[in-house]
Amino acid sequence: MRAQSRLLAQLQEIVREMGLAWPDKAQIEIPREKKFGDLAVNLPMILAGQTGRPPRETASLLADKLKARDTDLADITIAGPGFLNLRYADGFWQETVPIILEAGAAYGHGFSGQGKKVQVEFVSANPTGPLHIGHGRGAAVGDSLARLLRFAGYEVQAEYYINDAGKQIDLLGLSLWLRVLELRGLPVEWPEDWYRGLYLKDLAEELLALQPDLLDRTKDEARDICLDFAQKRILGKIKDVLNDFRVQHDFWFSEKTLVQKGAVEKAFQLLRQNGHLFEQDGALWFRTTALGDDRDRVLRKSDGSLTYFASDIAYHADKYARGFDLVVDIWGADHHGYIPRMRAAMESLGREKTDFEVLLVQLVNILDDGKQIVMSKRQGQFETLADVIAEVGTDAARFMFLSRKSDSPLDFDLTLVKQRTLKNPVYYVQYAHARICALLRRADKKNIQTPMSGYGEFIRYLVKPSELELLRRADAFTGMVASAAANMAPHHVSYYLMELSRELHAYYASVHVLNAENEPTAKARLCLLKSIGQVIQNGLNLLGVSAPESM
């Protein structure tokens, strides 16, 4: 928020000139009630110990110094035991219009990230089957977080970890082989833990069409062909669905490469040097209890096979070796218990606790007109992310996935998100943008042109309380972006857009724009709405949701 940034800079300068230290607990907040002004500051109470004066006297001193510096401050009052409540003049808020319109798509872009290198790894589903609805929520969260961090000035790489090594991949190839045998009318027995999804039947039919002589090959050769074909086809379909969902990964990292370049053994060597490994009962153990875990963990089993944990340690060591300052993993909520051991592993690699973050993604409950449904498309209902995209569209699915904090359960009502009513959150925000665009088109037909520059001639006509409130909310966009990025909370963007859209719809219903009392007022309001439309568009882009010009 421009007002908060400006006030913070002024207060820090005043405190420095007074020869005092800026207190860590000082806060500048937007009051919950408008009657208390635009901003509230607790600095006088926190600073009183250094000034040697009572908080209210300290508040009076700070108020006098602020008034002398900033002519845009319309009012400063001292409240309670030593709060400062500040209100800015209308002209300060009116200037928000040219700031937004001149910045355009860059409005809200900041530098709070200071170029810090961040890797965001998300989805990373085993290439053994199609993406389901839970993967979709993780995809929306990860992609939007990457967009948000970039917009806030971080250097970001979005990554997908391909689990293409280990038992689950071998079982995929063997399971496809059994489907091939079934299609050829041969008897098969299905082990309990093999993949039996009907999608493998489709793959088997496709493979036999391409290689009708498959059964003429040796069994080992045929199984290898099945494994390679299944993995490539499934991963290709995963990429296609993510592309349809507007999710972009900058890098696809293969687990196989960890083994090929000896990364696991290198990680073991580092852990051993740091005294974190020990052997017991023929297995290699990581002493994670010394680093806060509830029990020690096996890295290499007595039969010589590696655990997932071993590969994950090597993978994360590789991430840091690539120069990332911060690594962010987005996991399903069922991985909650995995976090302490991974934090222990990162600490053992010499990283700070703040260098590793995990966002958990809770389950999605699919509803149809308020009633929970079982996910199974082949039963006439819905199962995969692709199914949901086909049913409600990318915009609706992404917005709904991001409408709540990721670690909170989410009810996704298919009926609601298809409704073209203001009860539908997606429609509510997109319609606000489309409504503005439609009004600007009508203004153009009436030859009421919004200026391309020189807005000062018109913005002084924006004096209604509802207009100033819209401007305050638009001004808050930049601060919201910085805060959402710092807290890794893309759902803050959807909350903000809902509130801004609520103010916009209320304003639209209560104020004449094209039929305003005079032409300057009409042009001023058009400029205001154009700026609000730009903010909505920028916010929707952070969510990976389109901003339609008509609906």
C-alpha positions as CSV (number, residue, x, y, z in Angstrom):
1,M,0.0,0.0,0.0
2,R,1.4,3.3,-1.1
3,A,0.1,5.1,2.0
4,Q,1.7,2.5,4.3
5,S,5.1,2.6,2.5
6,R,5.1,6.3,2.5
7,L,4.2,6.6,6.2
8,L,6.8,3.9,7.2
9,A,9.6,5.8,5.4
10,Q,8.6,9.1,7.0
11,L,8.4,7.6,10.5
12,Q,11.7,5.8,10.1
13,E,13.4,9.0,9.1
14,I,11.8,10.9,12.1
15,V,13.0,8.2,14.5
16,R,16.5,8.3,13.0
17,E,16.6,12.1,13.3
18,M,15.6,11.8,16.9
19,G,18.6,9.6,17.5
20,L,16.4,6.6,18.4
21,A,16.3,3.0,17.3
22,W,13.4,1.7,15.2
23,P,11.4,-0.8,17.4
24,D,10.7,-4.2,15.9
25,K,7.2,-4.3,17.2
26,A,6.1,-1.0,15.5
27,Q,3.1,-1.6,13.3
28,I,1.2,0.4,10.7
29,E,-2.2,-1.1,10.1
30,I,-5.5,-0.3,8.3
31,P,-8.2,0.2,11.0
32,R,-11.1,-2.2,11.0
33,E,-13.5,0.7,11.3
34,K,-13.3,3.6,8.8
35,K,-14.1,6.2,11.5
36,F,-10.6,5.7,12.8
37,G,-9.0,6.9,9.6
38,D,-6.9,5.4,6.9
39,L,-4.0,4.1,9.0
40,A,-3.3,3.4,12.6
41,V,0.2,3.4,14.2
42,N,1.3,2.0,17.6
43,L,4.8,3.5,17.4
44,P,4.3,6.1,20.2
45,M,3.6,3.4,22.8
46,I,6.5,1.3,21.6
47,L,8.9,4.3,21.4
48,A,7.9,5.9,24.7
49,G,10.6,4.1,26.6
50,Q,13.3,5.6,24.4
51,T,11.9,9.1,24.4
52,G,11.5,9.2,28.2
53,R,8.0,10.7,27.7
54,P,4.5,9.2,28.3
55,P,3.1,7.5,25.1
56,R,0.5,10.2,24.4
57,E,3.2,12.9,24.7
58,T,5.4,10.9,22.3
59,A,2.4,10.6,20.0
60,S,1.9,14.3,20.0
61,L,5.6,14.9,19.2
62,L,5.4,12.4,16.3
63,A,2.2,13.9,15.0
64,D,3.7,17.4,14.8
65,K,6.7,16.1,12.9
66,L,4.5,14.2,10.5
67,K,2.3,17.2,9.8
68,A,5.4,19.3,9.0
69,R,6.6,16.7,6.5
70,D,3.4,15.6,4.6
71,T,0.9,18.1,3.3
72,D,-1.3,15.1,2.1
73,L,-2.2,14.3,5.7
74,A,-5.6,15.7,6.3
75,D,-5.9,14.7,9.9
76,I,-3.9,13.0,12.7
77,T,-5.6,12.1,16.0
78,I,-4.2,10.6,19.2
79,A,-6.2,7.6,20.4
80,G,-6.2,5.4,23.5
81,P,-3.0,5.0,25.3
82,G,-0.9,6.3,22.5
83,F,-2.0,5.3,19.0
84,L,-1.9,7.6,16.0
85,N,-4.8,7.5,13.6
86,L,-4.1,9.2,10.3
87,R,-6.4,10.3,7.4
88,Y,-5.1,11.3,4.0
89,A,-6.6,14.1,1.9
90,D,-8.8,13.2,-1.1
91,G,-6.1,14.3,-3.5
92,F,-3.7,11.7,-2.2
93,W,-6.2,8.9,-3.0
94,Q,-7.2,10.5,-6.3
95,E,-3.6,10.2,-7.5
96,T,-4.0,6.4,-7.4
97,V,-5.8,6.6,-10.8
98,P,-2.9,7.9,-12.8
99,I,-0.4,5.6,-10.9
100,I,-2.4,2.6,-11.9
101,L,-3.2,3.6,-15.5
102,E,0.4,4.6,-16.3
103,A,1.8,1.3,-14.8
104,G,-0.8,-0.9,-16.5
105,A,0.0,-4.6,-16.3
106,A,3.0,-3.8,-14.1
107,Y,0.9,-2.2,-11.4
108,G,1.5,-4.0,-8.1
109,H,4.9,-5.3,-9.3
110,G,7.3,-4.9,-6.4
111,F,10.9,-5.6,-5.3
112,S,10.3,-7.0,-1.9
113,G,11.8,-10.3,-3.1
114,Q,15.1,-8.5,-3.9
115,G,16.0,-11.1,-6.5
116,K,16.1,-13.9,-4.0
117,K,16.3,-17.3,-5.9
118,V,13.4,-19.5,-5.1
119,Q,12.5,-22.9,-6.4
120,V,8.9,-24.0,-6.1
121,E,8.3,-27.7,-6.7
122,F,4.7,-28.8,-7.1
123,V,2.4,-31.5,-8.5
124,S,5.3,-34.1,-9.0
125,A,2.8,-36.9,-9.3
126,N,4.1,-40.3,-10.1
127,P,3.7,-40.9,-13.9
128,T,1.6,-44.0,-13.2
129,G,-1.8,-42.5,-13.9
130,P,-3.8,-39.4,-14.7
131,L,-3.8,-36.4,-12.4
132,H,-6.7,-36.3,-10.0
133,I,-8.6,-33.4,-8.4
134,G,-6.1,-33.2,-5.5
135,H,-3.3,-32.7,-7.9
136,G,-5.3,-29.9,-9.5
137,R,-5.4,-28.0,-6.3
138,G,-1.7,-28.4,-5.8
139,A,-1.1,-27.3,-9.3
140,A,-3.1,-24.2,-8.9
141,V,-1.4,-23.3,-5.6
142,G,2.1,-23.9,-7.0
143,D,1.6,-22.1,-10.3
144,S,0.0,-19.1,-8.6
145,L,2.6,-19.0,-5.9
146,A,5.3,-18.9,-8.6
147,R,3.5,-16.1,-10.4
148,L,3.0,-14.2,-7.2
149,L,6.7,-14.5,-6.1
150,R,7.9,-13.3,-9.5
151,F,5.6,-10.3,-9.4
152,A,6.9,-9.5,-6.0
153,G,10.5,-9.4,-7.2
154,Y,11.8,-13.0,-6.5
155,E,13.7,-15.0,-9.1
156,V,11.6,-18.1,-9.4
157,Q,11.9,-21.6,-11.0
158,A,8.9,-23.8,-11.1
159,E,9.8,-27.5,-11.1
160,Y,8.2,-30.9,-11.5
161,Y,10.0,-33.9,-9.9
162,I,9.4,-37.0,-12.1
163,N,9.4,-40.1,-10.0
164,D,10.7,-42.3,-12.8
165,A,12.8,-44.7,-10.7
166,G,11.9,-47.4,-8.2
167,K,9.2,-50.0,-7.6
168,Q,6.2,-48.0,-8.7
169,I,7.5,-47.4,-12.2
170,D,8.4,-51.1,-12.5
171,L,4.9,-52.1,-11.5
172,L,3.5,-49.7,-14.1
173,G,5.3,-51.5,-16.9
174,L,4.3,-54.9,-15.5
175,S,0.7,-53.8,-15.1
176,L,0.5,-52.6,-18.7
177,W,2.0,-56.0,-19.8
178,L,-0.9,-57.8,-18.1
179,R,-3.4,-55.5,-19.9
180,V,-1.8,-56.4,-23.2
181,L,-2.1,-60.1,-22.3
182,E,-5.8,-59.7,-21.4
183,L,-6.5,-58.0,-24.7
184,R,-5.0,-61.0,-26.5
185,G,-7.3,-63.2,-24.6
186,L,-4.7,-64.8,-22.4
187,P,-5.4,-65.6,-18.7
188,V,-3.7,-63.3,-16.2
189,E,-3.6,-63.1,-12.4
190,W,-3.5,-59.6,-10.9
191,P,-1.3,-59.1,-7.8
192,E,-3.0,-56.9,-5.2
193,D,-0.7,-53.9,-5.4
194,W,-0.4,-53.6,-9.2
195,Y,-2.0,-50.8,-11.2
196,R,-5.5,-51.8,-12.4
197,G,-6.9,-48.5,-13.7
198,L,-8.9,-48.8,-16.9
199,Y,-6.7,-46.1,-18.4
200,L,-4.1,-48.9,-18.8
201,K,-6.5,-50.8,-21.0
202,D,-6.6,-47.7,-23.3
203,L,-2.8,-47.6,-23.3
204,A,-2.6,-51.4,-24.1
205,E,-4.9,-51.0,-27.1
206,E,-2.8,-48.0,-28.3
207,L,0.4,-50.0,-27.9
208,L,-0.8,-53.1,-29.7
209,A,-2.0,-50.9,-32.6
210,L,1.5,-49.5,-32.9
211,Q,3.3,-52.8,-32.2
212,P,1.0,-55.7,-33.1
213,D,4.0,-58.1,-32.9
214,L,4.6,-57.2,-29.2
215,L,3.8,-60.8,-28.0
216,D,6.4,-62.2,-30.4
217,R,9.2,-60.6,-28.5
218,T,10.9,-62.1,-25.4
219,K,9.0,-61.5,-22.2
220,D,11.7,-59.2,-20.8
221,E,11.9,-57.2,-24.0
222,A,8.1,-56.8,-24.2
223,R,7.9,-55.7,-20.5
224,D,10.6,-53.1,-21.1
225,I,8.6,-51.8,-24.1
226,C,5.5,-51.6,-22.0
227,L,7.3,-49.7,-19.2
228,D,8.8,-47.1,-21.6
229,F,5.6,-46.6,-23.5
230,A,3.4,-46.3,-20.4
231,Q,5.7,-43.8,-18.7
232,K,6.1,-41.6,-21.8
233,R,2.4,-41.6,-22.6
234,I,1.2,-40.9,-19.1
235,L,3.8,-38.1,-18.5
236,G,2.8,-36.6,-21.9
237,K,-0.8,-36.6,-20.9
238,I,0.1,-35.0,-17.5
239,K,1.9,-32.3,-19.4
240,D,-1.1,-31.7,-21.7
241,V,-3.5,-31.4,-18.8
242,L,-1.3,-29.0,-16.9
243,N,-0.9,-26.9,-20.1
244,D,-4.7,-26.8,-20.4
245,F,-4.8,-25.8,-16.8
246,R,-2.4,-22.9,-17.5
247,V,0.3,-24.4,-15.3
248,Q,3.8,-24.0,-16.4
249,H,6.9,-25.8,-15.1
250,D,10.3,-24.3,-16.0
251,F,12.1,-27.6,-15.4
252,W,11.2,-31.3,-15.3
253,F,13.7,-33.1,-13.1
254,S,14.1,-36.9,-13.5
255,E,14.7,-39.0,-10.4
256,K,16.7,-41.4,-12.6
257,T,19.4,-38.7,-13.0
258,L,20.0,-38.7,-9.3
259,V,21.1,-42.3,-9.5
260,Q,23.0,-41.9,-12.8
261,K,25.2,-39.1,-11.4
262,G,25.7,-40.7,-8.0
263,A,23.9,-37.9,-6.2
264,V,22.5,-40.3,-3.5
265,E,26.0,-41.5,-2.5
266,K,27.3,-38.0,-2.5
267,A,24.6,-37.0,-0.1
268,F,25.3,-40.0,2.1
269,Q,29.0,-39.0,2.1
270,L,28.1,-35.5,3.3
271,L,25.8,-36.8,6.0
272,R,28.4,-39.3,7.1
273,Q,31.1,-36.6,7.4
274,N,28.7,-34.6,9.6
275,G,28.2,-37.5,11.9
276,H,24.5,-38.1,11.0
277,L,24.7,-41.7,9.7
278,F,25.0,-45.0,11.5
279,E,24.6,-48.7,10.5
280,Q,22.4,-51.1,12.4
281,D,21.1,-54.6,11.4
282,G,22.6,-54.3,8.0
283,A,20.8,-51.1,7.2
284,L,22.0,-47.5,6.9
285,W,20.2,-45.1,9.3
286,F,20.0,-41.3,9.5
287,R,20.1,-40.0,13.1
288,T,17.2,-37.6,12.7
289,T,16.2,-37.7,16.4
290,A,19.2,-35.4,17.1
291,L,17.6,-32.9,14.8
292,G,14.1,-32.8,16.2
293,D,12.5,-35.9,14.5
294,D,10.5,-38.4,16.7
295,R,12.7,-41.4,15.6
296,D,15.7,-42.2,13.4
297,R,15.0,-43.1,9.8
298,V,16.3,-45.8,7.4
299,L,18.0,-44.6,4.2
300,R,19.2,-47.8,2.8
301,K,17.5,-51.1,3.7
302,S,19.3,-54.3,4.6
303,D,18.6,-55.6,1.1
304,G,20.4,-52.7,-0.4
305,S,17.4,-50.8,-1.7
306,L,17.0,-47.1,-1.1
307,T,14.1,-45.5,0.7
308,Y,12.1,-42.6,-0.7
309,F,13.7,-40.5,2.0
310,A,17.2,-41.2,0.7
311,S,16.2,-40.0,-2.8
312,D,14.5,-36.9,-1.4
313,I,17.6,-35.9,0.6
314,A,19.8,-36.2,-2.5
315,Y,17.2,-34.4,-4.6
316,H,17.1,-31.4,-2.2
317,A,20.8,-31.3,-1.9
318,D,20.9,-31.0,-5.7
319,K,18.4,-28.1,-5.5
320,Y,20.7,-26.1,-3.2
321,A,23.7,-27.0,-5.3
322,R,21.9,-25.3,-8.2
323,G,22.0,-22.0,-6.2
324,F,18.5,-21.6,-4.8
325,D,18.3,-19.6,-1.6
326,L,14.9,-20.9,-0.7
327,V,13.2,-24.2,-1.6
328,V,9.4,-24.5,-1.4
329,D,7.7,-27.9,-1.7
330,I,4.0,-28.2,-2.1
331,W,2.7,-31.6,-0.7
332,G,-0.6,-33.3,0.0
333,A,-1.8,-32.9,3.6
334,D,-1.1,-36.6,4.2
335,H,2.6,-35.8,4.1
336,H,2.4,-33.7,7.2
337,G,4.4,-36.2,9.2
338,Y,7.2,-36.1,6.6
339,I,8.0,-32.5,7.3
340,P,10.1,-32.9,10.5
341,R,12.5,-35.4,9.0
342,M,12.9,-33.3,5.8
343,R,13.7,-30.3,8.0
344,A,16.2,-32.4,9.9
345,A,17.8,-33.4,6.6
346,M,18.0,-29.8,5.4
347,E,19.7,-28.8,8.6
348,S,22.1,-31.7,8.3
349,L,23.1,-30.4,4.9
350,G,24.1,-27.1,6.5
351,R,21.0,-25.1,5.5
352,E,19.1,-22.7,7.7
353,K,15.5,-23.5,8.8
354,T,14.3,-20.5,6.7
355,D,15.8,-22.0,3.6
356,F,13.1,-24.7,3.3
357,E,9.3,-24.3,3.3
358,V,6.4,-26.7,2.8
359,L,2.9,-25.8,1.9
360,L,0.3,-28.5,2.5
361,V,-2.7,-29.0,0.2
362,Q,-5.8,-30.4,1.8
363,L,-8.4,-32.6,0.1
364,V,-11.1,-31.3,-2.2
365,N,-14.7,-32.4,-1.7
366,I,-16.6,-32.5,-5.0
367,L,-20.2,-31.5,-4.6
368,D,-23.1,-31.4,-7.0
369,D,-25.7,-28.9,-5.9
370,G,-24.5,-29.2,-2.3
371,K,-24.4,-33.0,-2.3
372,Q,-21.0,-34.8,-2.1
373,I,-20.4,-37.1,-5.1
374,V,-18.0,-40.1,-5.5
375,M,-15.3,-39.4,-8.1
376,S,-15.5,-41.8,-11.0
377,K,-16.0,-40.6,-14.5
378,R,-16.5,-44.1,-15.9
379,Q,-19.4,-44.5,-13.6
380,G,-20.9,-41.3,-15.1
381,Q,-19.3,-38.9,-12.6
382,F,-16.0,-37.2,-12.3
383,E,-12.5,-38.5,-11.4
384,T,-9.6,-36.7,-13.0
385,L,-8.5,-33.1,-13.2
386,A,-9.1,-33.2,-17.0
387,D,-12.7,-34.2,-16.3
388,V,-13.2,-31.2,-14.0
389,I,-11.6,-28.8,-16.5
390,A,-13.9,-30.1,-19.2
391,E,-16.9,-29.7,-17.0
392,V,-16.4,-26.3,-15.4
393,G,-13.4,-24.7,-17.3
394,T,-9.9,-23.7,-16.2
395,D,-10.9,-20.3,-14.8
396,A,-13.6,-21.7,-12.5
397,A,-11.4,-24.6,-11.3
398,R,-8.4,-22.4,-10.6
399,F,-10.2,-19.7,-8.8
400,M,-12.1,-22.1,-6.6
401,F,-8.9,-24.1,-5.7
402,L,-7.4,-20.7,-4.6
403,S,-10.4,-19.4,-2.8
404,R,-9.2,-20.8,0.6
405,K,-6.0,-21.4,2.3
406,S,-4.3,-24.5,0.8
407,D,-4.2,-26.4,4.1
408,S,-8.0,-26.0,4.7
409,P,-10.4,-28.6,3.2
410,L,-12.3,-27.2,0.2
411,D,-15.8,-27.9,-1.0
412,F,-16.0,-27.6,-4.8
413,D,-19.6,-27.4,-5.9
414,L,-19.8,-28.1,-9.7
415,T,-23.3,-26.7,-9.9
416,L,-22.4,-23.4,-8.2
417,V,-19.3,-22.7,-10.3
418,K,-21.3,-23.2,-13.6
419,Q,-23.9,-20.6,-12.6
420,R,-23.8,-17.2,-14.2
421,T,-24.9,-15.4,-11.1
422,L,-23.2,-13.2,-8.5
423,K,-23.4,-16.1,-6.0
424,N,-20.6,-17.8,-8.0
425,P,-17.3,-16.3,-6.7
426,V,-15.5,-16.8,-10.1
427,Y,-18.3,-15.1,-12.0
428,Y,-18.6,-12.4,-9.4
429,V,-15.0,-11.2,-9.9
430,Q,-14.8,-11.8,-13.7
431,Y,-18.1,-10.0,-14.2
432,A,-16.8,-7.0,-12.4
433,H,-14.0,-6.7,-15.0
434,A,-16.4,-7.5,-17.9
435,R,-18.9,-4.9,-16.5
436,I,-16.2,-2.2,-16.6
437,C,-15.1,-3.1,-20.2
438,A,-18.8,-3.0,-21.3
439,L,-19.2,0.5,-19.8
440,L,-16.0,1.7,-21.5
441,R,-17.3,0.4,-24.9
442,R,-20.6,2.3,-24.4
443,A,-18.7,5.4,-23.5
444,D,-16.7,5.1,-26.7
445,K,-19.9,4.8,-28.7
446,K,-21.2,8.0,-27.0
447,N,-17.9,9.6,-27.9
448,I,-17.0,10.1,-24.2
449,Q,-13.3,9.5,-24.3
450,T,-11.1,8.7,-21.3
451,P,-7.8,10.7,-21.6
452,M,-4.6,8.8,-22.3
453,S,-2.7,11.2,-20.0
454,G,-3.4,14.4,-18.0
455,Y,-5.7,12.7,-15.6
456,G,-5.3,15.5,-13.1
457,E,-7.9,17.6,-14.9
458,F,-10.5,15.0,-14.0
459,I,-9.6,13.0,-11.0
460,R,-10.4,15.9,-8.6
461,Y,-14.0,15.1,-9.3
462,L,-13.7,11.8,-7.5
463,V,-15.0,12.9,-4.1
464,K,-17.8,10.5,-3.2
465,P,-17.0,8.2,-0.2
466,S,-17.6,5.2,-2.4
467,E,-15.1,6.5,-5.0
468,L,-12.5,7.2,-2.4
469,E,-13.0,3.7,-0.8
470,L,-12.4,2.1,-4.2
471,L,-9.2,4.1,-4.5
472,R,-8.1,3.0,-1.1
473,R,-8.7,-0.7,-2.0
474,A,-6.9,-0.3,-5.3
475,D,-3.9,1.4,-3.6
476,A,-3.7,-1.6,-1.2
477,F,-3.1,-4.0,-4.1
478,T,0.7,-3.5,-4.0
479,G,1.0,-4.1,-0.3
480,M,-1.3,-7.2,-0.6
481,V,1.0,-8.6,-3.3
482,A,4.1,-8.2,-1.1
483,S,2.4,-9.6,1.9
484,A,0.9,-12.6,0.1
485,A,4.3,-13.4,-1.4
486,A,6.1,-13.1,1.9
487,N,3.6,-15.4,3.5
488,M,3.3,-17.7,0.5
489,A,-0.5,-17.2,0.5
490,P,-1.9,-16.9,-3.0
491,H,-5.4,-17.2,-1.5
492,H,-4.9,-13.7,-0.3
493,V,-5.3,-12.5,-3.9
494,S,-8.7,-14.2,-4.3
495,Y,-9.9,-12.6,-1.0
496,Y,-8.7,-9.2,-2.2
497,L,-10.4,-9.5,-5.5
498,M,-13.7,-10.5,-3.9
499,E,-13.6,-7.5,-1.7
500,L,-12.6,-5.1,-4.5
501,S,-15.4,-6.6,-6.8
502,R,-17.9,-6.2,-4.0
503,E,-17.0,-2.5,-3.8
504,L,-17.2,-2.2,-7.6
505,H,-20.6,-3.8,-7.9
506,A,-22.0,-1.6,-5.2
507,Y,-20.5,1.5,-6.8
508,Y,-21.8,0.6,-10.2
509,A,-25.3,0.2,-8.9
510,S,-25.4,3.5,-7.0
511,V,-23.6,6.0,-9.2
512,H,-24.4,7.4,-12.7
513,V,-21.3,7.2,-14.9
514,L,-22.2,8.0,-18.5
515,N,-25.1,10.1,-17.3
516,A,-23.2,12.0,-14.7
517,E,-24.1,15.5,-13.8
518,N,-21.3,16.9,-16.1
519,E,-18.8,15.6,-18.6
520,P,-15.7,16.0,-16.3
521,T,-17.3,13.9,-13.7
522,A,-18.3,11.3,-16.3
523,K,-14.7,11.1,-17.5
524,A,-13.3,11.0,-13.9
525,R,-15.5,8.0,-13.1
526,L,-14.5,6.3,-16.4
527,C,-10.9,6.8,-15.4
528,L,-11.6,5.4,-12.0
529,L,-13.4,2.3,-13.4
530,K,-10.6,1.8,-15.9
531,S,-8.1,1.7,-13.1
532,I,-10.1,-0.7,-11.1
533,G,-10.4,-2.9,-14.1
534,Q,-6.7,-2.9,-14.5
535,V,-6.2,-4.0,-10.8
536,I,-8.7,-6.8,-11.2
537,Q,-7.0,-8.0,-14.4
538,N,-3.6,-7.9,-12.7
539,G,-4.9,-9.9,-9.7
540,L,-6.7,-12.5,-11.9
541,N,-3.4,-13.0,-13.8
542,L,-1.7,-13.8,-10.5
543,L,-4.3,-16.6,-10.0
544,G,-3.9,-17.8,-13.6
545,V,-7.5,-16.8,-14.3
546,S,-8.6,-14.8,-17.4
547,A,-10.2,-11.4,-17.2
548,P,-13.0,-11.5,-19.8
549,E,-14.1,-8.3,-21.5
550,S,-17.6,-9.6,-22.0
551,M,-19.8,-12.2,-20.4
